[in-house]
Structure formats: structure tokens, C-alpha cells
Amino acid sequence: MRQNIIESDNITKLTHVGEKVLIASDTLGSNDIVLDTGGSTSIFKNPALGHTNPYVTDDGVSIGGAVRGGGTIETFMKMETAFGEVHYSDKCAANILSYAQVKDNATRATRGQMYTDEDVFRIQMSKNSPEYVFERKLDIYVLSDSSRTRIEKSYVTTVEGNELAYTKDEVARAKRARELIARLGYPSAGKAISIINRGGIINCDITSSDIIRAEKIYGAPIAALKGKTVNHKPEPAHVEAVIGLQESETR
């Protein structure tokens, strides 16, 4: 079972998912996400769970234990998700999130709650992002599609509430600031502001205030957390100028 994107001799990492994940994969829906407490690599099979389309990187990986019937997956493809960057292959038996990997990037990743015996894992990627709850199911921990949808719907309501504190034009500029951050390859807000203030983007009318406002409304992008950026080449700076020339929405 091979994702033939680039020749297999360019694979740079060999890894394996936890055995329990594959055993329980037949009980999972296509939108369910399983938390792999025994593996070190995240890989999803469903592109609909991505915040971006899958893209080719130079970070090749060979993952064992992720295919029904045995075998390995070799892929150079990744995509951005609510949990940061994950590998992608439609050959994978499930959407598998490595607990070790996500814990390194999350603001909060804990089992249960203090003073309770609740058997769940709670993961929050940033202080302004949803808190996802992975519940125990057949000896693995799963974020079901229905639970994820409910949590994200509640979060959207919060974001909409944040937007109400600003004018339509300010919200529109904040959204354009988010687009700019993405096209620059997800630098931190501080780095993006530094680029803007030193005139690094020609004909761009996005300001430091727009960047700050975007974080207040939407929180920091997952890819920018802890100084981590996505592993695909950002678009050239001259493309960013187009954002600055777009008309703002009417107040």
C-alpha cells in the first residue's frame, strides 16, 4: 500500500501507529478522529477534515500499522487541520492523531479533569480555539464527528460574538490580515507586524492593528503556534500586494 508521490528512497522517517488503533478502526466513521497514545505520527485519511487541501512536502514518512490487512503507507503529503499539520493518505485506516505530537504544540492536553475520574482526553491548541474531548471507545480515545461538530459550532458562535465588537470594515480587514498571515507561511503576529512595519510587502494596506485585531477575534493560527510554520513554500511577497488592493466590505 503506497502513496506514490515521490520515489520511496527519499523517505526520511519510519514510524508506526499504535496497535489498538488498527484493531478498532472498523468501528470508526470517516469523520471520526482517534487519539493515538502509542504512536509518534499524525496521519489523516479524510481530506474534508483539513483546513487546506493536501499538499506535497519534502518530509516523506513510512508509517506501519495504519493499513487494514497489514503493510505500510509511504507519503509526502500533508494538510493543515484544527490540530496543526498532519500527514495525509487516503490509504490510511483512520484519521489518526498522535498524542505525543499534538501535546508538543497544544496549549492544553490533559487526561480527564482535576479531582474527577473522567476517562477522556481534552485538547486545546490555543487559548482562543475550541477544547476537543476524546472519549474512550473500545480501549481507544475518539473524537466523534457529532462531538467535533457540536464543539466547533459552539466555537463559531464565540467567534461571531467577538466579531460583534467591531465594525464590518474592521472584521473584513481582520479576515484579510488572516489571509496575509497564511500566504506568508504563518509567521507569528509579531513577525508579521515587523514585516509590515519595515515595508516588506509592497502596496499592502494591511496594518499592525489589523493583525492584532485578527488575533483578538480568531486567535493565533495553529500553524503559527510556538514558532512553527508550515513546510510548504509561501507565496511570493508580490502576491500579497493583491490583498491590500481588494475593496473592504461595506460597513
C-alpha positions as CSV (number, residue, x, y, z in Angstrom):
1,M,0.0,0.0,0.0
2,R,1.9,3.1,-1.2
3,Q,1.1,6.7,-1.8
4,N,3.3,7.2,-4.9
5,I,4.1,10.9,-4.8
6,I,7.9,10.8,-4.8
7,E,10.3,7.9,-5.1
8,S,10.3,5.8,-1.9
9,D,14.1,6.1,-1.4
10,N,13.5,9.7,-0.4
11,I,11.6,8.6,2.7
12,T,13.2,10.3,5.7
13,K,11.3,8.9,8.6
14,L,10.0,5.4,9.6
15,T,7.3,5.2,12.2
16,H,4.4,3.1,13.5
17,V,0.9,3.7,14.8
18,G,-0.4,2.1,18.0
19,E,-1.8,-1.5,17.6
20,K,-5.1,-0.7,19.2
21,V,-5.9,2.0,16.6
22,L,-6.0,-0.5,13.7
23,I,-8.0,-3.1,15.8
24,A,-10.7,-0.5,16.4
25,S,-10.6,1.2,13.0
26,D,-13.7,-0.8,11.7
27,T,-15.9,0.9,14.3
28,L,-14.9,4.4,13.3
29,G,-16.7,6.8,10.9
30,S,-14.9,8.6,8.1
31,N,-15.0,11.9,10.1
32,D,-14.0,10.4,13.5
33,I,-10.5,11.2,14.8
34,V,-8.7,8.7,17.0
35,L,-6.1,9.8,19.5
36,D,-3.1,7.5,19.2
37,T,-1.3,7.5,22.6
38,G,1.2,4.9,21.4
39,G,2.4,6.5,18.2
40,S,4.5,9.5,17.2
41,T,3.0,10.5,13.8
42,S,-0.4,12.0,12.9
43,I,-1.9,11.0,9.6
44,F,-5.5,11.5,8.3
45,K,-7.4,9.8,5.6
46,N,-10.2,12.3,5.1
47,P,-9.3,15.5,3.3
48,A,-12.6,17.1,4.4
49,L,-11.0,17.4,7.9
50,G,-8.3,19.7,6.5
51,H,-8.2,23.5,6.7
52,T,-6.2,23.3,3.5
53,N,-6.1,20.8,0.6
54,P,-3.4,18.2,0.9
55,Y,-0.1,19.4,-0.5
56,V,3.3,17.8,-1.3
57,T,6.2,18.4,1.0
58,D,9.8,17.2,1.2
59,D,9.0,15.4,4.5
60,G,8.5,11.8,3.5
61,V,7.3,9.2,6.0
62,S,6.8,5.5,6.1
63,I,4.0,4.5,8.5
64,G,3.4,1.0,9.6
65,G,0.3,-0.4,11.2
66,A,-2.0,2.1,9.6
67,V,-3.4,-0.1,6.8
68,R,-6.1,-2.7,7.1
69,G,-4.6,-6.1,6.2
70,G,-1.1,-5.0,7.0
71,G,1.6,-3.1,5.1
72,T,2.8,0.4,5.3
73,I,1.9,3.8,3.9
74,E,4.6,6.0,2.3
75,T,3.6,9.6,1.7
76,F,5.0,13.1,1.2
77,M,1.6,14.7,1.5
78,K,0.4,16.8,4.4
79,M,-2.5,19.2,5.2
80,E,-3.4,21.7,7.9
81,T,-6.1,20.8,10.4
82,A,-7.6,22.0,13.7
83,F,-4.7,20.2,15.3
84,G,-1.9,21.6,13.2
85,E,-0.1,19.9,10.3
86,V,-0.7,16.2,9.7
87,H,0.4,13.7,7.1
88,Y,-2.3,12.6,4.6
89,S,-3.1,9.4,2.7
90,D,-6.4,8.1,1.6
91,K,-5.0,4.6,2.2
92,C,-4.9,5.1,6.0
93,A,-7.4,3.0,8.0
94,A,-8.5,6.0,10.2
95,N,-7.8,9.7,10.9
96,I,-5.0,9.2,13.5
97,L,-3.8,12.0,15.8
98,S,-0.6,11.3,17.7
99,Y,-1.0,12.4,21.3
100,A,2.8,12.9,21.7
101,Q,2.9,15.2,18.6
102,V,-0.2,17.2,19.5
103,K,0.9,17.7,23.1
104,D,4.1,19.4,21.9
105,N,2.0,22.0,20.1
106,A,-1.1,22.4,22.3
107,T,-1.8,25.0,24.9
108,R,-3.5,22.3,26.9
109,A,-3.5,18.5,26.5
110,T,-4.7,16.6,29.6
111,R,-6.4,13.4,30.6
112,G,-9.6,13.9,32.5
113,Q,-10.1,16.8,34.9
114,M,-8.6,17.5,38.2
115,Y,-10.5,15.9,41.1
116,T,-12.5,13.7,38.8
117,D,-12.1,10.2,37.4
118,E,-13.4,11.2,34.0
119,D,-11.8,8.9,31.4
120,V,-11.3,11.4,28.5
121,F,-8.5,13.4,26.9
122,R,-9.0,17.1,26.5
123,I,-7.0,19.0,23.9
124,Q,-7.0,22.8,23.2
125,M,-4.5,24.0,20.6
126,S,-4.6,27.7,21.7
127,K,-6.3,29.8,24.3
128,N,-8.8,31.1,21.6
129,S,-9.5,27.7,20.0
130,P,-12.1,25.0,20.8
131,E,-11.4,22.4,23.5
132,Y,-11.8,19.0,21.9
133,V,-12.8,16.0,24.1
134,F,-11.7,12.5,23.1
135,E,-13.9,9.9,24.7
136,R,-13.0,6.3,25.4
137,K,-14.3,3.7,22.9
138,L,-13.1,0.1,22.6
139,D,-9.9,0.9,24.5
140,I,-9.0,3.9,22.3
141,Y,-9.9,7.6,22.6
142,V,-12.1,9.0,19.9
143,L,-13.3,12.5,18.9
144,S,-16.6,11.6,17.2
145,D,-17.9,13.5,14.2
146,S,-21.0,14.6,16.2
147,S,-19.0,15.8,19.1
148,R,-16.5,17.7,17.0
149,T,-19.3,19.3,15.0
150,R,-21.0,20.4,18.3
151,I,-17.8,21.8,19.7
152,E,-16.9,23.7,16.6
153,K,-20.4,25.1,16.2
154,S,-20.1,26.5,19.8
155,Y,-16.7,28.0,18.9
156,V,-18.1,29.6,15.8
157,T,-20.8,31.2,18.0
158,T,-18.0,32.6,20.2
159,V,-16.1,34.0,17.1
160,E,-19.3,35.6,15.9
161,G,-19.7,37.2,19.3
162,N,-16.1,38.5,19.1
163,E,-16.8,40.0,15.6
164,L,-19.8,42.0,17.0
165,A,-17.3,44.1,19.0
166,Y,-16.0,45.6,15.7
167,T,-17.4,47.3,12.6
168,K,-18.0,45.4,9.4
169,D,-14.9,47.1,7.9
170,E,-12.7,46.1,10.8
171,V,-13.9,42.5,10.6
172,A,-13.2,42.5,6.9
173,R,-9.7,43.8,7.4
174,A,-9.1,41.2,10.1
175,K,-10.1,38.5,7.7
176,R,-7.7,39.9,5.1
177,A,-5.0,40.0,7.7
178,R,-5.6,36.3,8.3
179,E,-5.2,35.6,4.6
180,L,-2.0,37.6,4.6
181,I,-0.6,35.5,7.5
182,A,-1.4,32.3,5.6
183,R,0.2,33.5,2.4
184,L,3.3,34.5,4.3
185,G,3.7,30.9,5.6
186,Y,2.1,31.5,9.1
187,P,4.7,33.7,10.9
188,S,3.8,34.8,14.4
189,A,1.8,38.0,14.7
190,G,5.0,39.8,15.9
191,K,7.0,38.7,12.9
192,A,4.1,39.7,10.5
193,I,3.9,43.1,12.1
194,S,7.7,43.6,11.8
195,I,7.5,42.7,8.0
196,I,4.6,45.2,7.5
197,N,6.3,48.0,9.5
198,R,9.5,47.8,7.6
199,G,7.7,47.9,4.3
200,G,8.4,44.3,3.3
201,I,5.1,44.0,1.4
202,I,4.6,46.4,-1.4
203,N,1.2,48.1,-1.9
204,C,-0.3,46.3,1.0
205,D,-2.7,48.3,3.2
206,I,-3.0,45.8,6.0
207,T,-1.7,47.3,9.2
208,S,-0.4,46.1,12.5
209,S,-3.7,47.0,14.0
210,D,-5.4,44.6,11.6
211,I,-3.1,41.8,12.6
212,I,-3.7,42.4,16.3
213,R,-7.4,42.6,15.8
214,A,-7.4,39.3,13.8
215,E,-5.8,37.5,16.8
216,K,-8.3,39.0,19.2
217,I,-11.2,37.8,17.1
218,Y,-9.9,34.4,15.8
219,G,-6.9,33.6,17.9
220,A,-3.5,32.6,16.6
221,P,-3.4,30.2,13.6
222,I,-2.4,26.7,14.8
223,A,0.5,26.7,12.3
224,A,2.0,29.8,13.9
225,L,2.0,28.4,17.5
226,K,5.3,28.1,19.2
227,G,7.2,29.5,16.2
228,K,6.2,26.5,14.0
229,T,5.5,27.2,10.3
230,V,4.1,25.1,7.6
231,N,6.5,23.1,5.5
232,H,5.4,24.3,2.1
233,K,6.8,27.3,0.3
234,P,4.8,30.5,1.0
235,E,3.6,32.5,-2.0
236,P,5.9,35.3,-3.1
237,A,5.6,38.7,-1.4
238,H,4.4,40.4,-4.6
239,V,1.2,38.3,-4.4
240,E,0.4,39.7,-1.0
241,A,0.1,43.1,-2.5
242,V,-3.2,42.0,-4.2
243,I,-4.7,41.6,-0.7
244,G,-4.0,45.3,0.0
245,L,-5.8,46.4,-3.1
246,Q,-9.0,44.5,-2.5
247,E,-12.0,46.6,-1.6
248,S,-13.1,46.5,2.0
249,E,-16.6,45.3,2.7
250,T,-19.2,48.0,3.4
251,R,-19.7,49.0,7.0
